[in-house]
């Protein structure tokens, strides 16, 4: 897993912070991993801090979503890009900034797949959010991504046994 920080500028937005993580699914191929991840009903199974997730109308570009945490906090988001079975980007807007989280799913030559999660915090007020967002994501995201990979492989094994 790689972690990087950046203070560069992009399209008149200030790119304040980035984090890039990889995890391997040993059993599940990229298509299976994609189907598992885009079924937002699986998100609470992987992350105990999530109570439930809703996306309307479906997991597609332009859809709006809401995640409700176990402590009742509501997090609204929007899917800004989808290339089915390969990649997606979810934007979490806050006043003056946004956290952009991109996911990609790639087959591995020996089987299984690699999932990459990239996060970017950008916007005019990104510097105000960076002291909270960066340490929180750097602490929680690696474990979350590995829990996701394990859950996907477990679901794949169950499906293969059925």
DOLUMTOR-425493 format. One record per residue: residue number from 1; chain; x, y, z of N, C-alpha, C in turn. Coordinates in pm, 1 decimal. Example, Ala and Ser with C-alpha at 12.3 -4.5 7.8 and 13.67 -1.06 7.14 Angstrom:
<atoms>
ATOM seq mol     n_xx     n_yy     n_zz    ca_xx    ca_yy    ca_zz     c_xx     c_yy     c_zz
ATOM   1   A   1319.0   -569.0    780.0   1230.0   -450.0    780.0   1320.0   -330.0    780.0
ATOM   2   A   1285.0   -225.0    708.0   1367.0   -106.0    714.0   1290.0      3.0    787.0
</atoms>
This chain:
<atoms>
ATOM seq mol     n_xx     n_yy     n_zz    ca_xx    ca_yy    ca_zz     c_xx     c_yy     c_zz
ATOM   1   A     83.5   -116.7      0.0      0.0      0.0      0.0     87.8    122.9      0.0
ATOM   2   A     43.4    222.3    -74.5    120.4    345.6    -82.6     37.7    460.9    -28.7
ATOM   3   A    102.7    550.4     40.1     38.6    670.7     91.9    116.0    788.3     37.5
ATOM   4   A     43.7    887.1    -17.4    114.0   1005.4    -66.0     35.0   1129.9    -30.2
ATOM   5   A    106.1   1239.6    -11.7     45.8   1370.0     13.4     92.0   1462.4    -97.9
ATOM   6   A      4.7   1556.2   -134.1     40.6   1649.0   -239.6    -15.6   1785.8   -209.2
ATOM   7   A     53.6   1888.4   -249.9      5.5   2024.3   -235.4     -5.6   2091.6   -370.7
ATOM   8   A    -17.5   2014.4   -477.1    -22.1   2070.7   -611.5   -160.5   2123.3   -645.5
ATOM   9   A   -169.3   2189.6   -760.0   -297.0   2246.0   -801.3   -346.0   2174.6   -926.4
ATOM  10   A   -477.8   2165.5   -940.6   -536.9   2093.2  -1052.9   -664.5   2165.5  -1092.6
ATOM  11   A   -675.6   2206.7  -1217.8   -796.3   2269.9  -1271.1   -853.5   2376.6  -1177.7
ATOM  12   A   -773.0   2469.5  -1137.3   -812.9   2578.3  -1049.1   -858.8   2530.8   -911.6
ATOM  13   A   -844.6   2404.2   -883.5   -873.4   2352.0   -750.6   -741.4   2322.9   -681.9
ATOM  14   A   -740.3   2337.6   -553.7   -621.6   2302.5   -478.2   -633.8   2156.4   -437.5
ATOM  15   A   -537.8   2076.0   -481.2   -531.7   1935.9   -440.1   -447.2   1932.1   -313.7
ATOM  16   A   -513.2   1908.5   -201.8   -449.0   1920.8    -71.9   -382.1   1791.5    -26.0
ATOM  17   A   -445.0   1678.1    -57.1   -400.3   1552.0      2.8   -445.6   1437.6    -85.4
ATOM  18   A   -362.7   1334.7    -96.6   -400.6   1213.1   -167.9   -359.4   1090.7    -88.1
ATOM  19   A   -431.4    983.6   -109.0   -399.9    854.4    -47.8   -433.2    748.1   -151.5
ATOM  20   A   -339.8    658.3   -178.4   -360.8    551.2   -275.5   -330.9    418.6   -207.4
ATOM  21   A   -427.2    326.4   -212.8   -415.5    196.5   -147.7   -448.4     85.3   -246.6
ATOM  22   A   -383.4    -28.2   -231.7   -413.3   -147.5   -311.8   -441.3   -264.1   -218.8
ATOM  23   A   -528.5   -353.4   -262.9   -552.4   -479.9   -192.5   -578.6   -587.2   -297.1
ATOM  24   A   -542.7   -709.9   -263.7   -558.0   -822.3   -355.1   -672.6   -912.3   -310.4
ATOM  25   A   -752.3   -953.5   -406.8   -845.8  -1064.4   -384.8   -777.4  -1186.3   -445.7
ATOM  26   A   -759.5  -1289.1   -365.4   -689.3  -1408.1   -413.8   -779.4  -1501.4   -493.2
ATOM  27   A   -910.0  -1503.1   -458.7  -1002.4  -1595.8   -523.7  -1093.2  -1528.3   -625.9
ATOM  28   A  -1147.5  -1414.0   -590.3  -1248.4  -1348.2   -672.5  -1184.8  -1272.4   -788.5
ATOM  29   A  -1246.1  -1285.0   -906.3  -1199.0  -1206.4  -1019.3  -1255.1  -1064.4  -1010.0
ATOM  30   A  -1210.9   -977.5  -1099.0  -1249.2   -836.5  -1094.2  -1400.6   -818.6  -1109.1
ATOM  31   A  -1466.3   -898.3  -1193.9  -1611.0   -884.5  -1213.2  -1687.0   -920.1  -1085.4
ATOM  32   A  -1646.1  -1027.2  -1018.4  -1712.0  -1066.1   -893.1  -1690.0   -958.1   -787.8
ATOM  33   A  -1566.5   -908.3   -777.8  -1535.8   -804.1   -679.2  -1619.4   -679.5   -706.3
ATOM  34   A  -1631.7   -641.4   -833.1  -1713.2   -525.1   -870.1  -1858.7   -544.3   -826.3
ATOM  35   A  -1916.1   -659.5   -857.7  -2056.8   -685.1   -822.5  -2076.1   -680.4   -670.5
ATOM  36   A  -1983.3   -736.0   -595.3  -1992.7   -733.1   -449.2  -1986.7   -589.5   -399.2
ATOM  37   A  -1889.1   -512.2   -445.8  -1869.3   -375.4   -397.0  -1983.7   -282.8   -436.6
ATOM  38   A  -2035.5   -295.1   -558.1  -2143.0   -205.2   -601.6  -2277.7   -241.8   -541.7
ATOM  39   A  -2288.1   -354.4   -475.1  -2408.0   -387.4   -396.5  -2389.3   -320.4   -260.7
ATOM  40   A  -2443.7   -198.0   -246.2  -2417.5   -119.8   -125.5  -2471.8   -186.4      0.6
ATOM  41   A  -2555.6   -286.6    -13.7  -2600.3   -364.3    101.1  -2486.6   -439.9    167.8
ATOM  42   A  -2376.3   -460.1     94.8  -2259.0   -526.4    151.9  -2171.8   -432.3    233.6
ATOM  43   A  -2186.4   -302.6    217.1  -2097.0   -208.9    285.1  -2103.1   -220.9    437.3
ATOM  44   A  -2221.6   -232.3    499.0  -2224.1   -248.1    645.2  -2161.0   -379.6    693.0
ATOM  45   A  -2159.1   -480.7    608.6  -2097.8   -608.6    644.1  -1946.3   -591.1    658.6
ATOM  46   A  -1888.7   -506.3    575.1  -1744.3   -485.0    572.8  -1701.2   -380.9    675.5
ATOM  47   A  -1785.0   -280.3    699.1  -1749.1   -169.7    787.8  -1849.4   -160.5    902.0
ATOM  48   A  -1812.1   -201.2   1022.5  -1905.6   -199.7   1135.2  -1951.3    -59.0   1175.1
ATOM  49   A  -1883.2     45.3   1127.4  -1925.5    182.2   1158.4  -2043.9    226.1   1072.1
ATOM  50   A  -2080.2    145.7    971.6  -2191.8    178.7    883.4  -2316.5    105.6    929.4
ATOM  51   A  -2425.3    182.0    948.8  -2554.4    122.7    982.3  -2627.5     79.8    855.5
ATOM  52   A  -2640.0    171.8    760.4  -2699.7    136.2    631.8  -2661.4    237.3    524.1
ATOM  53   A  -2680.6    194.3    398.4  -2644.3    273.7    281.8  -2760.6    269.4    183.9
ATOM  54   A  -2783.7    383.3    121.4  -2888.7    392.1     18.3  -2828.3    461.5   -102.5
ATOM  55   A  -2860.7    413.1   -222.5  -2821.4    479.4   -346.3  -2943.6    484.2   -436.7
ATOM  56   A  -2967.7    600.1   -498.6  -3083.9    618.8   -586.1  -3039.5    676.2   -718.4
ATOM  57   A  -3081.7    625.7   -831.8  -3173.3    513.5   -846.2  -3101.8    378.8   -838.9
ATOM  58   A  -2976.2    374.0   -880.4  -2895.7    251.0   -877.4  -2749.8    294.0   -877.4
ATOM  59   A  -2658.9    198.7   -866.6  -2516.5    231.6   -868.8  -2478.2    264.7  -1012.6
ATOM  60   A  -2494.1    393.0  -1046.5  -2465.8    440.8  -1181.6  -2421.5    586.0  -1175.2
ATOM  61   A  -2357.6    631.3  -1281.0  -2310.4    768.9  -1285.3  -2425.6    865.9  -1262.1
ATOM  62   A  -2403.7    962.9  -1175.2  -2505.9   1062.9  -1143.3  -2594.1   1026.7  -1024.8
ATOM  63   A  -2587.6    902.7   -978.7  -2671.9    859.9   -865.9  -2628.1    930.0   -737.6
ATOM  64   A  -2724.5    950.8   -649.7  -2700.1   1009.9   -518.1  -2705.0    898.7   -414.2
ATOM  65   A  -2619.1    909.1   -315.4  -2617.9    808.2   -210.4  -2610.9    871.8    -73.5
ATOM  66   A  -2649.7    793.2     24.3  -2641.3    833.9    164.6  -2592.9    715.7    245.5
ATOM  67   A  -2494.9    742.0    330.0  -2446.9    643.0    425.8  -2484.1    694.1    564.0
ATOM  68   A  -2544.4    608.7    645.1  -2576.2    643.0    783.1  -2487.3    557.1    872.5
ATOM  69   A  -2412.7    623.9    958.4  -2318.7    552.8   1045.1  -2390.7    496.8   1167.0
ATOM  70   A  -2323.4    410.2   1238.8  -2383.7    348.0   1357.2  -2414.0    449.4   1466.0
ATOM  71   A  -2347.8    566.0   1463.3  -2379.4    669.5   1562.3  -2481.7    770.4   1510.2
ATOM  72   A  -2541.2    741.1   1392.5  -2650.1    822.8   1339.3  -2608.0    934.9   1246.6
ATOM  73   A  -2479.4    953.6   1222.1  -2435.0   1058.5   1130.2  -2474.2   1021.7    987.1
ATOM  74   A  -2512.8   1122.1    911.3  -2554.3   1102.4    772.2  -2447.5   1162.4    681.3
ATOM  75   A  -2401.5   1083.0    583.8  -2300.4   1127.0    488.3  -2360.3   1113.6    348.5
ATOM  76   A  -2375.0   1228.0    279.7  -2429.5   1227.4    144.0  -2315.9   1223.9     42.9
ATOM  77   A  -2337.9   1156.6    -68.2  -2236.9   1143.7   -171.4  -2302.2   1128.3   -307.5
ATOM  78   A  -2218.9   1140.1   -412.3  -2266.1   1130.7   -550.1  -2167.3   1048.3   -630.7
ATOM  79   A  -2218.6    962.1   -716.4  -2133.6    883.8   -805.4  -2108.5    968.8   -930.2
ATOM  80   A  -1982.6   1007.4   -951.5  -1951.0   1097.2  -1063.3  -1894.5   1024.6  -1185.4
ATOM  81   A  -1855.3    899.3  -1168.8  -1803.3    823.9  -1283.2  -1825.3    675.3  -1259.5
ATOM  82   A  -1865.0    605.3  -1364.3  -1874.9    459.3  -1360.0  -1831.7    404.2  -1495.3
ATOM  83   A  -1737.0    313.6  -1492.9  -1704.4    229.3  -1606.8  -1729.1     88.5  -1553.6
ATOM  84   A  -1844.8     34.3  -1589.1  -1892.9    -90.6  -1529.2  -1785.9   -198.4  -1526.5
ATOM  85   A  -1773.7   -259.9  -1410.6  -1682.6   -371.2  -1383.5  -1535.1   -330.9  -1381.6
ATOM  86   A  -1504.5   -201.6  -1393.7  -1364.6   -160.1  -1394.7  -1333.6    -47.3  -1296.7
ATOM  87   A  -1413.9     60.9  -1295.2  -1381.8    171.2  -1205.2  -1503.6    258.1  -1178.9
ATOM  88   A  -1494.8    331.2  -1067.1  -1599.5    426.2  -1029.0  -1537.2    533.7   -941.5
ATOM  89   A  -1604.5    647.8   -937.4  -1560.2    758.5   -851.7  -1680.7    809.4   -775.0
ATOM  90   A  -1661.2    826.3   -644.2  -1765.1    878.4   -556.1  -1713.0   1007.6   -494.6
ATOM  91   A  -1794.9   1111.6   -499.7  -1757.8   1242.2   -446.2  -1836.6   1269.8   -318.6
ATOM  92   A  -1764.4   1313.2   -216.6  -1821.7   1349.4    -87.8  -1801.8   1500.5    -70.3
ATOM  93   A  -1902.8   1581.1   -105.7  -1885.6   1726.1    -97.7  -1901.8   1779.1     44.8
ATOM  94   A  -1823.6   1880.6     75.2  -1835.8   1958.6    198.4  -1820.9   2104.5    155.6
ATOM  95   A  -1863.4   2200.2    234.3  -1852.9   2339.6    191.3  -1709.5   2378.3    153.0
ATOM  96   A  -1690.8   2416.1     27.0  -1561.7   2462.5    -20.2  -1462.3   2354.6    -58.0
ATOM  97   A  -1500.7   2229.0    -50.8  -1406.4   2121.0    -82.3  -1484.3   1992.5   -111.2
ATOM  98   A  -1410.7   1889.1   -148.5  -1470.9   1757.2   -168.3  -1364.4   1650.1   -150.4
ATOM  99   A  -1408.1   1537.0    -99.4  -1325.1   1417.5    -96.5  -1371.0   1331.9   -213.7
ATOM 100   A  -1279.8   1304.0   -307.0  -1309.0   1222.3   -424.7  -1244.6   1086.2   -401.7
ATOM 101   A  -1324.7    980.6   -405.7  -1272.8    845.8   -383.3  -1295.6    764.9   -511.1
ATOM 102   A  -1186.0    722.2   -571.0  -1191.6    642.6   -693.5  -1154.1    498.9   -660.8
ATOM 103   A  -1222.9    408.3   -728.8  -1197.6    265.6   -712.2  -1169.0    206.3   -849.5
ATOM 104   A  -1073.8    116.0   -856.9  -1053.2     40.3   -980.5  -1036.4   -106.9   -945.0
ATOM 105   A  -1076.7   -191.7  -1038.2  -1074.1   -336.8  -1022.3  -1003.3   -394.2  -1144.0
ATOM 106   A   -887.4   -458.9  -1122.2   -807.3   -512.4  -1232.0   -779.7   -660.5  -1210.4
ATOM 107   A   -793.4   -739.4  -1316.8   -758.2   -881.3  -1304.4   -608.4   -898.0  -1282.6
ATOM 108   A   -573.6  -1002.8  -1209.2   -432.3  -1038.9  -1190.7   -401.6  -1157.1  -1281.3
ATOM 109   A   -284.3  -1161.3  -1340.7   -250.1  -1271.7  -1432.7   -262.2  -1409.5  -1368.0
ATOM 110   A   -231.1  -1420.5  -1240.5   -235.5  -1550.5  -1173.0   -373.6  -1582.1  -1116.7
ATOM 111   A   -472.3  -1495.7  -1142.5   -606.7  -1513.1  -1089.1   -633.8  -1412.4   -978.3
ATOM 112   A   -758.8  -1397.0   -946.2   -796.2  -1296.6   -848.2   -793.2  -1158.5   -911.0
ATOM 113   A   -786.7  -1057.3   -827.6   -785.6   -921.2   -880.6   -716.1   -827.1   -783.6
ATOM 114   A   -684.2   -709.3   -833.1   -630.4   -601.4   -752.4   -733.3   -490.6   -747.7
ATOM 115   A   -764.9   -446.4   -627.6   -852.7   -330.6   -608.8   -764.5   -214.0   -565.8
ATOM 116   A   -783.2   -100.7   -629.8   -711.1     20.6   -592.7   -812.4    125.1   -548.7
ATOM 117   A   -787.4    184.5   -434.9   -870.6    291.6   -381.5   -782.7    416.8   -374.6
ATOM 118   A   -824.4    522.2   -445.1   -750.4    648.6   -446.3   -840.1    757.4   -389.4
ATOM 119   A   -785.6    835.3   -298.1   -860.7    944.7   -237.2   -789.1   1075.6   -263.5
ATOM 120   A   -868.1   1177.7   -294.5   -814.8   1312.1   -313.4   -903.8   1410.1   -238.9
ATOM 121   A   -844.3   1494.5   -160.1   -914.8   1603.7    -94.6   -875.1   1730.2   -167.8
ATOM 122   A   -974.4   1799.7   -225.6   -942.6   1918.5   -303.1  -1049.6   2025.2   -282.6
ATOM 123   A  -1015.8   2143.9   -324.9  -1107.4   2256.8   -317.8  -1044.7   2374.4   -245.8
ATOM 124   A  -1108.1   2489.5   -257.9  -1055.2   2612.1   -199.0  -1034.7   2602.3    -48.4
ATOM 125   A  -1120.2   2526.2     20.2  -1110.3   2515.2    165.5  -1056.0   2379.6    210.6
ATOM 126   A   -993.2   2307.2    118.3   -942.1   2173.9    152.1   -843.8   2177.3    268.6
ATOM 127   A   -766.1   2281.9    279.3   -667.7   2291.5    388.2   -734.4   2290.8    525.1
ATOM 128   A   -858.1   2337.6    531.9   -931.0   2337.0    660.1   -971.7   2195.8    700.9
ATOM 129   A   -997.0   2109.3    602.9  -1043.4   1973.2    630.3   -928.8   1873.2    643.0
ATOM 130   A   -815.3   1903.4    580.5   -703.4   1809.1    575.3   -657.1   1760.7    712.1
ATOM 131   A   -649.3   1845.0    816.4   -602.2   1794.7    946.1   -693.0   1688.8   1008.7
ATOM 132   A   -818.5   1684.4    966.3   -911.9   1583.3   1017.4   -922.0   1465.4    920.5
ATOM 133   A   -941.0   1495.7    791.5   -964.7   1391.7    691.4   -840.9   1302.4    673.0
ATOM 134   A   -724.4   1363.2    654.6   -604.0   1284.3    624.3   -572.8   1181.6    733.0
ATOM 135   A   -560.1   1221.1    860.8   -527.8   1119.5    961.3   -637.5   1014.0    976.7
ATOM 136   A   -762.2   1055.3    963.5   -872.5    960.4    977.0   -867.7    855.3    866.2
ATOM 137   A   -851.6    899.5    742.2   -847.2    805.7    629.7   -719.9    722.2    632.7
ATOM 138   A   -607.3    782.2    667.8   -481.9    706.7    673.1   -486.5    599.0    780.8
ATOM 139   A   -564.2    622.2    884.9   -578.3    524.7    993.4   -680.0    416.4    958.0
ATOM 140   A   -793.4    453.3    897.7   -902.3    357.0    880.1   -908.5    290.2    742.8
ATOM 141   A   -868.8    359.4    637.7   -887.4    305.6    502.3   -807.7    178.3    473.5
ATOM 142   A   -681.4    166.6    514.5   -610.2     41.5    482.3   -680.0    -82.8    538.9
ATOM 143   A   -721.6    -77.3    664.1   -791.6   -191.7    722.9   -924.8   -217.5    655.6
ATOM 144   A   -995.6   -110.4    621.6  -1123.6   -125.2    552.8  -1108.7   -192.3    417.8
ATOM 145   A  -1005.1   -153.3    343.6   -983.6   -213.4    212.5   -946.7   -361.0    225.7
ATOM 146   A   -866.6   -396.1    325.1   -832.1   -537.7    345.8   -952.6   -618.0    394.4
ATOM 147   A  -1038.9   -558.6    478.1  -1163.0   -627.6    517.2  -1252.1   -651.2    395.8
ATOM 148   A  -1257.6   -552.6    306.0  -1336.1   -567.7    183.7  -1281.8   -683.0     99.5
ATOM 149   A  -1151.7   -688.0     78.9  -1092.3   -795.9     -1.2  -1123.0   -932.6     60.8
ATOM 150   A  -1111.9   -942.5    192.3  -1141.4  -1069.7    259.9  -1288.5  -1106.8    245.1
ATOM 151   A  -1377.4  -1009.4    259.7  -1521.7  -1036.6    246.3  -1556.3  -1080.1    104.4
ATOM 152   A  -1492.7  -1018.0      6.2  -1516.7  -1057.1   -133.1  -1469.5  -1199.8   -156.9
ATOM 153   A  -1350.5  -1234.3   -109.8  -1301.4  -1371.6   -127.5  -1389.3  -1472.5    -53.5
ATOM 154   A  -1437.1  -1436.4     65.9  -1527.5  -1526.8    139.6  -1657.6  -1547.3     63.1
ATOM 155   A  -1714.0  -1440.4      8.4  -1838.3  -1452.1    -69.9  -1815.6  -1534.5   -195.7
ATOM 156   A  -1700.5  -1518.3   -256.9  -1667.8  -1596.5   -376.8  -1656.5  -1745.4   -341.1
ATOM 157   A  -1591.3  -1776.6   -229.8  -1577.2  -1915.9   -187.9  -1714.7  -1979.1   -159.0
ATOM 158   A  -1802.6  -1902.1    -91.7  -1938.6  -1952.3    -65.1  -2015.0  -1978.9   -194.6
ATOM 159   A  -2001.9  -1887.9   -290.0  -2070.8  -1903.9   -418.9  -2017.3  -2025.4   -493.9
ATOM 160   A  -1886.7  -2048.3   -484.9  -1826.0  -2163.2   -553.5  -1870.0  -2294.9   -490.3
ATOM 161   A  -1895.0  -2292.9   -358.1  -1938.4  -2414.4   -287.0  -2086.5  -2444.5   -307.6
ATOM 162   A  -2161.9  -2344.6   -348.0  -2308.4  -2362.3   -361.1  -2344.5  -2443.6   -483.3
</atoms>
